[in-house]
Amino acid sequence: MKKFLILVLINFIFLEVKTQEILFPVNPNNQNYLSGNLGELRGSHFHMGIDIKTFGRINEPIYAADDGFVERIFISGTGYGKAIYLKHNNGTKTVYAHLNKFNSELDKYSTSYQYRNKLFKVNLFPGSRFFYKKGDLIGYSGNSGSSGGPHLHFELRDSLDNVYDPLRYGFKEIKDNRNPIIDKISLKTLNINSRINNGFGLKKIDLSKSINLRKNNFIQAKGEIGISVLAYDKLDGFENKVGIKKIRLYVDDTLRVENEINLLSYSETKSVKRYIEYDIFQRNREQFVKLYQDDGNKLNFHQDRDKGVIRIGKNETKKIKVVVFDSFENNNSFTFYLKSNEVSKNRIENFNLFKNEYYNIDNTLVIRSKLKNRDNIEYEENSHLRSIDYSFKDENFKYYLFDLRKNSPSKIILDDSKIDLNFLDPVFIGKKYKIEEDDFSINFSKSSLFDTLYFEFLKDESYKFKNSHPIKNNIVVTLKTKKANDQNKTHIYAINDDDISFVGGKWDENEISFSTNSLLNYKILKDTIKPEIQPKTINQNIISFKIDDKMSGINSYEASINNEWILFEYDNKNKMIISKKKNPNIPFKGKFVLIVSDNAENKSIYNINI
């Protein structure tokens, strides 16, 4: 009943906004083009608006979409960069992000505040001081913050800061007559007894390659099966890939699942990790949208029957149809059949999740072996030696499946090798729990997990965690050392092959703790190298530097002339700082000092007389 009322409220909001006129904020009354849309999957989050192209240019005029007060002004070197939030008479809001600069009065107001408080990053709430009519100039487009190129990020929000789709207004400036594209379909076995083409795990249908599949589209399957889709859209005029608005799954011509993104809350972005096939994303960086509902997926727009799980019994055939829609109701579909008693002649590709001849997916451990002289392998569990027969095989391997809810092997013994496993006790959802080991501890809250967590830990020169499920809310990890460290310069770093990224952490004697929503590989490292300062432009009108730190990263910078503080705007992605005068008519002249500090308290100082 609660979910139904929420949907009614959402539909009421959409009915209200569609009857109103708002102005397209860039180049209105002319055709415009998008590079991103609402709900598009961006790594670990949803894209929360539309990205409007400015053709590689900055300083395109940005206009107020409707009458309203400036509720908020935000300035940062990351995220939305320079952004304006307008609050309108009906309680809704519009957001204009990645700006290069504000109009003259907003620029004067924000710059004055920055100089008074000696801050670059600010979050201002000017009350009702600045009111603009629809069509008034409020700023100029840019590439500030974490933008990947010049554009305007534009959002429509309700009074609770939920974001809804701007394209529901039917802007005449945006045209789309192209059908979306289904690139790939994924099929997943959802329990240990399910099979696809007599195999287990994740399989894919690559529709760009599988021409014959459209003619002979039967796939062998039995048990509980989950389907996911990798799809995208292209609008008129450009080849940018953008997200899909709506996905439907039909089973035997009955609608079983509908995902339609009309509204998103910022609290839902963390659920992207549960909305996609995360195992595929970790290996291939491809984001397949699940058309079944995993435990822990509470997204408001996911509507299904029986959680979208497809059950194939003995001698059964199911007709499967996937339909994708864009924001303009253009659509595309793919139909295939799952059949229990027929071995498919189609070459359905496997997603290779194996590393060191095993992997775990959900609550199942999968081992593979090239053993030819026997059908079973031995494994060690609780200091006892046991054996298990293979569950299925192909032309290259025999595969052995363990239900981690029942078995927790510590070692797999093959003819010429062994696999050491390091699984810890499972962590169950909805409970406060602490893992305490010799080398680390982890504190879980009741809301930390989407589902039961099975993971391994190995300590060598680093602290190595491997987890089977993504983590919903932050956990507190403490790494333990056996020696004293320089605690100001020594911190935790995440390790990915040869790359390191600064995590941080807080020391307590010989233990260092940090919050995270990912269990990765970590090292405790000392940073004694000073940040780099490279002058780019120095004259009486403008001063700019490139500042960088290869290890712990830039923590702060401060500049002055004749001991008078100077505002420098920070562009994190390009590692640049650029001066901004309080009074453009007064030249930079005198003794200039720039101090740059990293996160390990290393400092570099640059001096020059201008």
ZAKOL-8504 format. One record per residue (C-alpha): x, y, z; residue in one letter. Coordinates in nm, 2 decimals. Layout:
x, y, z, r
X, Y, Z, a
...
This chain:
x, y, z, r
0.00, 0.00, 0.00, m
0.29, 0.24, 0.09, k
0.46, 0.18, -0.24, k
0.13, 0.24, -0.43, f
0.08, 0.57, -0.25, l
0.44, 0.68, -0.34, i
0.37, 0.60, -0.71, l
0.04, 0.80, -0.70, v
0.23, 1.09, -0.55, l
0.50, 1.07, -0.81, i
0.24, 1.06, -1.10, n
0.07, 1.36, -0.94, f
0.39, 1.56, -0.94, i
0.46, 1.47, -1.30, f
0.11, 1.56, -1.41, l
0.16, 1.90, -1.24, e
0.50, 1.97, -1.40, v
0.39, 1.87, -1.75, k
0.12, 2.13, -1.74, t
0.37, 2.41, -1.67, q
0.60, 2.59, -1.91, e
0.97, 2.63, -1.83, i
1.24, 2.77, -2.04, l
1.52, 2.56, -2.18, f
1.83, 2.71, -2.00, p
2.08, 2.71, -2.29, v
2.03, 2.85, -2.64, n
1.65, 2.84, -2.60, p
1.42, 2.81, -2.91, n
1.70, 2.64, -3.10, n
1.79, 2.27, -3.14, q
2.02, 2.15, -2.86, n
2.19, 1.82, -2.79, y
2.24, 1.60, -2.49, l
2.54, 1.41, -2.37, s
2.37, 1.26, -2.06, g
2.02, 1.20, -1.92, n
1.84, 1.12, -1.59, l
1.91, 0.78, -1.45, g
2.21, 0.71, -1.68, e
2.45, 0.48, -1.50, l
2.77, 0.65, -1.41, r
3.00, 0.41, -1.23, g
2.86, 0.37, -0.87, s
2.58, 0.63, -0.91, h
2.29, 0.74, -1.12, f
2.32, 1.06, -1.32, h
2.09, 1.30, -1.16, m
1.98, 1.53, -1.45, g
2.05, 1.61, -1.81, i
2.38, 1.72, -1.96, d
2.34, 1.98, -2.24, i
2.61, 2.02, -2.49, k
2.78, 2.36, -2.55, t
2.98, 2.24, -2.85, f
3.32, 2.24, -2.67, g
3.27, 2.61, -2.57, r
3.26, 2.77, -2.23, i
3.08, 3.10, -2.14, n
2.75, 3.02, -2.32, e
2.47, 3.23, -2.15, p
2.26, 3.03, -1.90, i
1.91, 3.15, -1.83, y
1.67, 3.10, -1.54, a
1.42, 2.83, -1.64, a
1.14, 2.99, -1.44, d
1.09, 3.27, -1.19, d
1.27, 3.20, -0.86, g
1.51, 3.30, -0.58, f
1.87, 3.18, -0.56, v
1.84, 2.93, -0.28, e
2.20, 2.82, -0.29, r
2.54, 2.90, -0.45, i
2.80, 2.62, -0.45, f
3.17, 2.65, -0.55, i
3.42, 2.36, -0.55, s
3.71, 2.22, -0.75, g
3.53, 1.88, -0.77, t
3.17, 1.76, -0.80, g
2.94, 2.03, -0.95, y
3.21, 2.29, -0.96, g
3.03, 2.63, -0.97, k
2.65, 2.57, -0.94, a
2.34, 2.78, -0.89, i
2.02, 2.64, -0.72, y
1.70, 2.83, -0.80, l
1.38, 2.78, -0.59, k
1.06, 2.85, -0.77, h
0.72, 2.97, -0.65, n
0.56, 2.62, -0.66, n
0.84, 2.48, -0.44, g
1.03, 2.31, -0.72, t
1.40, 2.38, -0.79, k
1.63, 2.39, -1.08, t
2.01, 2.33, -1.07, v
2.27, 2.47, -1.31, y
2.61, 2.31, -1.26, a
2.97, 2.31, -1.40, h
2.94, 2.68, -1.47, l
3.25, 2.89, -1.56, n
3.12, 3.20, -1.39, k
2.80, 3.35, -1.24, f
2.63, 3.67, -1.36, n
2.79, 3.99, -1.23, s
2.59, 4.03, -0.91, e
2.62, 3.67, -0.80, l
2.99, 3.67, -0.89, d
3.04, 3.98, -0.68, k
2.85, 3.84, -0.38, y
3.03, 3.50, -0.38, s
3.38, 3.65, -0.45, t
3.33, 3.89, -0.16, s
3.24, 3.61, 0.07, y
3.54, 3.40, -0.04, q
3.78, 3.69, 0.03, y
3.62, 3.77, 0.37, r
3.65, 3.41, 0.48, n
3.97, 3.32, 0.29, k
3.80, 3.02, 0.13, l
3.77, 2.89, -0.22, f
3.52, 2.62, -0.16, k
3.19, 2.77, -0.03, v
2.83, 2.67, 0.01, n
2.61, 2.98, 0.04, l
2.25, 3.03, 0.11, f
2.16, 3.40, 0.03, p
1.79, 3.38, 0.13, g
1.56, 3.59, -0.08, s
1.83, 3.84, -0.18, r
1.85, 3.74, -0.55, f
1.53, 3.70, -0.75, f
1.52, 3.62, -1.12, y
1.25, 3.61, -1.38, k
1.22, 3.33, -1.63, k
1.48, 3.40, -1.91, g
1.71, 3.62, -1.70, d
2.08, 3.57, -1.73, l
2.21, 3.39, -1.42, i
2.56, 3.26, -1.54, g
2.78, 3.12, -1.81, y
2.84, 2.76, -1.90, s
3.18, 2.60, -1.82, g
3.37, 2.29, -1.74, n
3.42, 2.33, -1.36, s
3.43, 2.06, -1.10, g
3.43, 1.70, -1.21, s
3.30, 1.78, -1.56, s
3.45, 1.58, -1.84, g
3.41, 1.86, -2.10, g
3.22, 2.19, -2.14, p
2.85, 2.14, -2.09, h
2.56, 2.24, -1.86, l
2.43, 1.99, -1.60, h
2.07, 2.08, -1.55, f
1.84, 1.93, -1.28, e
1.47, 1.96, -1.18, l
1.40, 1.89, -0.82, r
1.09, 1.88, -0.60, d
1.07, 2.05, -0.26, s
1.24, 1.75, -0.10, l
1.53, 1.76, -0.34, d
1.42, 1.45, -0.53, n
1.52, 1.47, -0.89, v
1.28, 1.42, -1.17, y
1.32, 1.40, -1.55, d
1.35, 1.73, -1.73, p
1.26, 1.57, -2.06, l
0.90, 1.51, -1.94, r
0.85, 1.88, -2.03, y
0.88, 1.78, -2.40, g
1.14, 2.05, -2.48, f
1.12, 2.13, -2.85, k
1.50, 2.21, -2.83, e
1.57, 1.83, -2.80, i
1.48, 1.59, -3.08, k
1.50, 1.21, -3.08, d
1.37, 0.99, -3.36, n
1.62, 0.71, -3.31, r
1.54, 0.38, -3.14, n
1.75, 0.27, -2.84, p
1.99, -0.02, -2.89, i
2.00, -0.34, -2.69, i
2.37, -0.43, -2.70, d
2.39, -0.74, -2.48, k
2.17, -0.97, -2.27, i
2.30, -1.14, -1.96, s
2.16, -1.46, -1.81, l
2.24, -1.57, -1.45, k
2.18, -1.89, -1.26, t
2.02, -1.78, -0.93, l
2.08, -2.09, -0.73, n
2.33, -2.38, -0.72, i
2.09, -2.62, -0.91, n
2.02, -2.38, -1.20, s
2.18, -2.42, -1.53, r
2.22, -2.23, -1.86, i
2.35, -2.43, -2.16, n
2.43, -2.69, -1.89, n
2.66, -2.44, -1.72, g
2.66, -2.22, -1.42, f
2.72, -1.85, -1.35, g
2.68, -1.55, -1.58, l
2.63, -1.59, -1.96, k
2.58, -1.33, -2.23, k
2.42, -1.29, -2.56, i
2.61, -1.03, -2.77, d
2.35, -0.90, -3.01, l
2.60, -0.72, -3.22, s
2.76, -1.06, -3.30, k
2.48, -1.31, -3.26, s
2.31, -1.27, -3.60, i
2.21, -1.63, -3.61, n
2.05, -1.61, -3.27, l
1.76, -1.40, -3.41, r
1.68, -1.70, -3.63, k
1.75, -1.98, -3.39, n
1.68, -1.82, -3.06, n
1.64, -2.11, -2.82, f
1.87, -2.13, -2.51, i
1.89, -2.42, -2.28, q
1.80, -2.32, -1.92, a
1.65, -2.48, -1.61, k
1.59, -2.37, -1.25, g
1.58, -2.01, -1.14, e
1.72, -1.76, -1.40, i
1.78, -1.38, -1.38, g
1.80, -1.16, -1.69, i
1.99, -0.84, -1.72, s
2.03, -0.60, -2.02, v
2.31, -0.37, -2.15, l
2.14, -0.10, -2.36, a
2.18, 0.26, -2.46, y
2.02, 0.54, -2.66, d
2.15, 0.79, -2.92, k
1.96, 1.11, -2.98, l
1.93, 1.30, -3.31, d
2.24, 1.48, -3.42, g
2.52, 1.32, -3.21, f
2.66, 0.97, -3.14, e
2.69, 1.01, -2.77, n
2.55, 0.71, -2.58, k
2.29, 0.81, -2.31, v
2.08, 0.60, -2.07, g
1.76, 0.41, -2.11, i
1.44, 0.55, -1.97, k
1.23, 0.24, -1.93, k
1.28, -0.14, -1.95, i
1.01, -0.41, -1.97, r
1.04, -0.78, -1.93, l
0.77, -1.01, -2.06, y
0.75, -1.38, -1.99, v
0.51, -1.57, -2.21, d
0.36, -1.23, -2.32, d
0.29, -1.13, -1.96, t
0.45, -0.82, -1.82, l
0.67, -0.93, -1.53, r
0.91, -0.64, -1.47, v
0.90, -0.26, -1.55, e
1.18, -0.02, -1.46, n
1.09, 0.33, -1.54, e
1.30, 0.61, -1.41, i
1.09, 0.92, -1.35, n
1.22, 1.03, -1.01, l
1.53, 0.96, -0.81, l
1.64, 1.05, -0.46, s
2.01, 1.11, -0.38, y
1.98, 0.84, -0.11, s
1.91, 0.59, -0.39, e
2.24, 0.63, -0.57, t
2.42, 0.39, -0.34, k
2.18, 0.11, -0.47, s
2.33, 0.12, -0.82, v
2.56, -0.15, -0.70, k
2.26, -0.37, -0.64, r
2.07, -0.26, -0.95, y
2.35, -0.38, -1.19, i
2.53, -0.71, -1.23, e
2.82, -0.60, -1.00, y
3.04, -0.90, -1.08, d
3.04, -0.81, -1.45, i
3.10, -0.44, -1.36, f
3.40, -0.53, -1.15, q
3.57, -0.73, -1.43, r
3.45, -0.55, -1.75, n
3.32, -0.21, -1.64, r
3.00, -0.29, -1.82, e
2.67, -0.20, -1.64, q
2.41, -0.46, -1.71, f
2.07, -0.36, -1.55, v
1.91, -0.64, -1.36, k
1.55, -0.73, -1.46, l
1.51, -0.93, -1.14, y
1.51, -0.78, -0.79, q
1.79, -0.89, -0.56, d
1.75, -0.88, -0.18, d
1.84, -0.53, -0.07, g
1.72, -0.35, -0.39, n
1.47, -0.10, -0.26, k
1.47, 0.14, -0.56, l
1.14, 0.32, -0.60, n
1.11, 0.26, -0.98, f
1.17, -0.12, -0.99, h
0.82, -0.28, -1.03, q
0.80, -0.66, -1.07, d
0.61, -0.98, -1.01, r
0.78, -1.26, -0.82, d
1.09, -1.04, -0.81, k
1.14, -1.09, -1.18, g
1.28, -1.44, -1.13, v
1.22, -1.68, -1.42, i
1.16, -2.04, -1.32, r
1.21, -2.31, -1.58, i
1.08, -2.66, -1.49, g
1.13, -2.99, -1.66, k
1.01, -3.00, -2.02, n
0.92, -2.63, -2.00, e
0.97, -2.35, -2.25, t
0.94, -1.98, -2.17, k
0.91, -1.70, -2.42, k
1.12, -1.40, -2.31, i
1.09, -1.05, -2.45, k
1.30, -0.75, -2.34, v
1.18, -0.41, -2.45, v
1.37, -0.08, -2.39, v
1.24, 0.27, -2.43, f
1.40, 0.61, -2.44, d
1.25, 0.94, -2.31, s
1.06, 0.99, -2.64, f
0.89, 0.65, -2.63, e
1.11, 0.52, -2.92, n
1.17, 0.15, -2.84, n
1.35, -0.17, -2.94, n
1.30, -0.53, -2.84, s
1.46, -0.87, -2.84, f
1.27, -1.20, -2.81, t
1.42, -1.54, -2.73, f
1.32, -1.87, -2.56, y
1.44, -2.05, -2.26, l
1.39, -2.43, -2.30, k
1.48, -2.69, -2.04, s
1.51, -3.00, -2.25, n
1.72, -2.88, -2.55, e
2.09, -2.81, -2.56, v
2.13, -2.48, -2.74, s
2.32, -2.47, -3.07, k
2.39, -2.11, -3.00, n
2.73, -2.01, -2.87, r
2.63, -1.83, -2.55, i
2.95, -1.67, -2.42, e
3.06, -1.71, -2.06, n
3.17, -1.41, -1.84, f
3.51, -1.52, -1.72, n
3.50, -1.45, -1.34, l
3.78, -1.70, -1.26, f
4.09, -1.60, -1.08, k
4.33, -1.87, -0.97, n
4.08, -2.13, -1.09, e
3.79, -2.02, -0.86, y
3.55, -1.75, -0.78, y
3.25, -1.70, -0.56, n
2.92, -1.55, -0.68, i
2.64, -1.47, -0.43, d
2.66, -1.77, -0.20, n
2.82, -2.02, -0.43, t
3.19, -2.10, -0.46, l
3.29, -2.23, -0.81, v
3.61, -2.44, -0.86, i
3.73, -2.56, -1.20, r
3.99, -2.83, -1.28, s
4.13, -3.00, -1.58, k
4.14, -3.34, -1.40, l
4.08, -3.62, -1.64, k
4.14, -3.94, -1.44, n
3.87, -3.89, -1.19, r
3.54, -3.70, -1.13, d
3.59, -3.58, -0.78, n
3.82, -3.35, -0.59, i
3.92, -3.34, -0.23, e
3.88, -3.04, 0.00, y
3.96, -2.96, 0.35, e
3.70, -2.82, 0.59, e
3.73, -2.79, 0.97, n
4.05, -3.00, 0.96, s
3.87, -3.28, 0.79, h
3.93, -3.41, 0.44, l
3.62, -3.46, 0.22, r
3.55, -3.51, -0.15, s
3.29, -3.37, -0.39, i
3.19, -3.48, -0.74, d
3.18, -3.23, -1.03, y
2.85, -3.06, -1.09, s
2.90, -3.01, -1.47, f
3.17, -3.01, -1.73, k
3.26, -2.87, -2.07, d
3.53, -2.95, -2.33, e
3.80, -2.79, -2.11, n
3.71, -2.82, -1.74, f
3.51, -3.00, -1.47, k
3.33, -2.76, -1.24, y
3.26, -2.81, -0.87, y
3.00, -2.60, -0.68, l
3.00, -2.54, -0.31, f
2.70, -2.38, -0.12, d
2.88, -2.14, 0.12, l
2.58, -2.15, 0.34, r
2.66, -2.51, 0.41, k
3.03, -2.56, 0.34, n
3.33, -2.34, 0.40, s
3.63, -2.52, 0.25, p
3.98, -2.39, 0.35, s
4.17, -2.58, 0.09, k
4.10, -2.75, -0.25, i
4.33, -3.03, -0.34, i
4.39, -3.10, -0.71, l
4.63, -3.36, -0.87, d
4.92, -3.12, -0.91, d
4.83, -2.82, -0.71, s
4.62, -2.69, -0.43, k
4.40, -2.38, -0.37, i
4.42, -2.21, -0.03, d
4.09, -2.04, 0.06, l
4.06, -1.78, 0.33, n
3.69, -1.73, 0.39, f
3.58, -1.57, 0.71, l
3.25, -1.63, 0.88, d
2.96, -1.48, 0.69, p
2.82, -1.15, 0.80, v
2.44, -1.14, 0.80, f
2.21, -0.86, 0.70, i
2.03, -0.66, 0.97, g
2.27, -0.72, 1.26, k
2.54, -0.52, 1.42, k
2.85, -0.73, 1.39, y
3.22, -0.71, 1.46, k
3.49, -0.92, 1.30, i
3.81, -0.93, 1.52, e
4.12, -1.09, 1.37, e
4.49, -1.07, 1.43, d
4.55, -0.83, 1.14, d
4.23, -0.64, 1.13, f
3.88, -0.57, 1.26, s
3.56, -0.46, 1.09, i
3.25, -0.31, 1.25, n
2.92, -0.35, 1.06, f
2.60, -0.16, 1.14, s
2.25, -0.31, 1.10, k
2.22, -0.12, 0.76, s
2.57, -0.19, 0.62, s
2.48, -0.47, 0.39, l
2.25, -0.55, 0.10, f
2.27, -0.92, 0.16, d
2.47, -1.18, 0.35, t
2.84, -1.11, 0.29, l
3.09, -1.39, 0.21, y
3.45, -1.27, 0.17, f
3.81, -1.38, 0.20, e
4.11, -1.21, 0.37, f
4.48, -1.27, 0.31, l
4.77, -1.08, 0.47, k
5.10, -1.06, 0.29, d
5.27, -0.73, 0.22, e
4.92, -0.59, 0.19, s
4.58, -0.64, 0.35, y
4.38, -0.82, 0.08, k
4.00, -0.84, 0.10, f
3.78, -1.01, -0.16, k
3.40, -0.98, -0.11, n
3.12, -1.14, -0.31, s
2.86, -0.86, -0.26, h
2.89, -0.48, -0.27, p
2.84, -0.30, 0.06, i
2.55, -0.06, 0.11, k
2.65, 0.18, 0.39, n
2.99, 0.25, 0.53, n
3.17, 0.00, 0.76, i
3.46, 0.08, 0.99, v
3.78, -0.11, 0.91, v
4.08, -0.11, 1.14, t
4.42, -0.24, 1.02, l
4.67, -0.36, 1.28, k
5.04, -0.32, 1.26, t
5.32, -0.46, 1.47, k
5.54, -0.16, 1.47, k
5.53, 0.21, 1.55, a
5.47, 0.45, 1.25, n
5.51, 0.81, 1.18, d
5.14, 0.87, 1.22, q
5.14, 1.22, 1.04, n
5.30, 1.08, 0.73, k
5.17, 0.72, 0.72, t
4.82, 0.64, 0.60, h
4.61, 0.37, 0.42, i
4.62, 0.34, 0.05, y
4.40, 0.13, -0.18, a
4.60, -0.09, -0.42, i
4.49, -0.18, -0.77, n
4.77, -0.35, -0.96, d
5.04, -0.08, -0.97, d
4.81, 0.21, -0.89, d
4.76, 0.34, -0.54, i
4.50, 0.58, -0.41, s
4.49, 0.77, -0.08, f
4.23, 0.65, 0.17, v
4.36, 0.81, 0.49, g
4.27, 0.68, 0.83, g
4.29, 0.77, 1.20, k
4.56, 0.63, 1.42, w
4.52, 0.49, 1.77, d
4.86, 0.35, 1.88, e
4.95, 0.09, 1.63, n
4.61, 0.06, 1.47, e
4.46, 0.28, 1.19, i
4.09, 0.30, 1.12, s
3.88, 0.43, 0.82, f
3.53, 0.42, 0.69, s
3.45, 0.26, 0.35, t
3.18, 0.10, 0.14, n
3.42, -0.12, -0.05, s
3.65, -0.40, 0.07, l
3.97, -0.38, -0.14, l
4.34, -0.44, -0.12, n
4.52, -0.20, 0.12, y
4.87, -0.10, 0.22, k
5.00, 0.12, 0.50, i
5.25, 0.35, 0.33, l
5.46, 0.65, 0.43, k
5.47, 0.96, 0.22, d
5.77, 1.19, 0.26, t
5.77, 1.35, -0.08, i
5.67, 1.72, -0.11, k
5.39, 1.83, -0.35, p
5.50, 1.97, -0.69, e
5.45, 2.33, -0.78, i
5.48, 2.43, -1.15, q
5.42, 2.79, -1.25, p
5.21, 2.84, -1.57, k
5.13, 3.21, -1.59, t
5.27, 3.49, -1.37, i
5.19, 3.85, -1.44, n
5.01, 4.15, -1.28, q
4.68, 4.04, -1.42, n
4.67, 3.66, -1.37, i
4.87, 3.40, -1.18, i
4.83, 3.02, -1.24, s
5.01, 2.70, -1.13, f
4.98, 2.33, -1.17, k
5.00, 2.17, -0.83, i
5.02, 1.79, -0.78, d
5.11, 1.52, -0.53, d
5.17, 1.17, -0.66, k
5.10, 0.99, -0.33, m
4.87, 1.12, -0.06, s
4.73, 1.40, -0.27, g
4.68, 1.78, -0.23, i
4.52, 1.87, 0.11, n
4.54, 2.25, 0.09, s
4.70, 2.56, -0.07, y
4.73, 2.92, 0.03, e
4.86, 3.22, -0.16, a
4.94, 3.58, -0.07, s
5.09, 3.90, -0.20, i
5.25, 4.12, 0.06, n
5.08, 3.91, 0.32, n
4.74, 3.98, 0.17, e
4.54, 3.66, 0.09, w
4.46, 3.59, -0.28, i
4.17, 3.37, -0.40, l
4.28, 3.09, -0.63, f
4.02, 2.88, -0.80, e
4.10, 2.51, -0.80, y
4.04, 2.28, -1.10, d
4.11, 1.93, -0.95, n
4.09, 1.73, -1.27, k
4.35, 1.95, -1.44, n
4.54, 2.00, -1.12, k
4.54, 2.38, -1.18, m
4.49, 2.68, -0.95, i
4.41, 3.01, -1.12, i
4.40, 3.35, -0.94, s
4.08, 3.56, -0.91, k
4.11, 3.92, -0.81, k
3.88, 4.09, -0.56, k
3.92, 4.42, -0.75, n
4.01, 4.36, -1.12, p
4.16, 4.71, -1.14, n
4.43, 4.65, -0.88, i
4.74, 4.47, -1.03, p
4.92, 4.19, -0.86, f
5.24, 4.35, -0.74, k
5.49, 4.26, -0.46, g
5.61, 3.96, -0.28, k
5.41, 3.65, -0.38, f
5.41, 3.33, -0.17, v
5.23, 3.00, -0.24, l
5.22, 2.72, 0.01, i
5.09, 2.38, -0.09, v
5.04, 2.09, 0.16, s
4.96, 1.73, 0.10, d
4.76, 1.49, 0.32, n
5.09, 1.37, 0.49, a
5.18, 1.72, 0.61, e
5.46, 1.76, 0.35, n
5.48, 2.12, 0.23, k
5.62, 2.30, -0.08, s
5.67, 2.68, -0.09, i
5.70, 2.90, -0.40, y
5.82, 3.26, -0.37, n
5.86, 3.53, -0.64, i
5.85, 3.91, -0.66, n
5.59, 4.03, -0.92, i
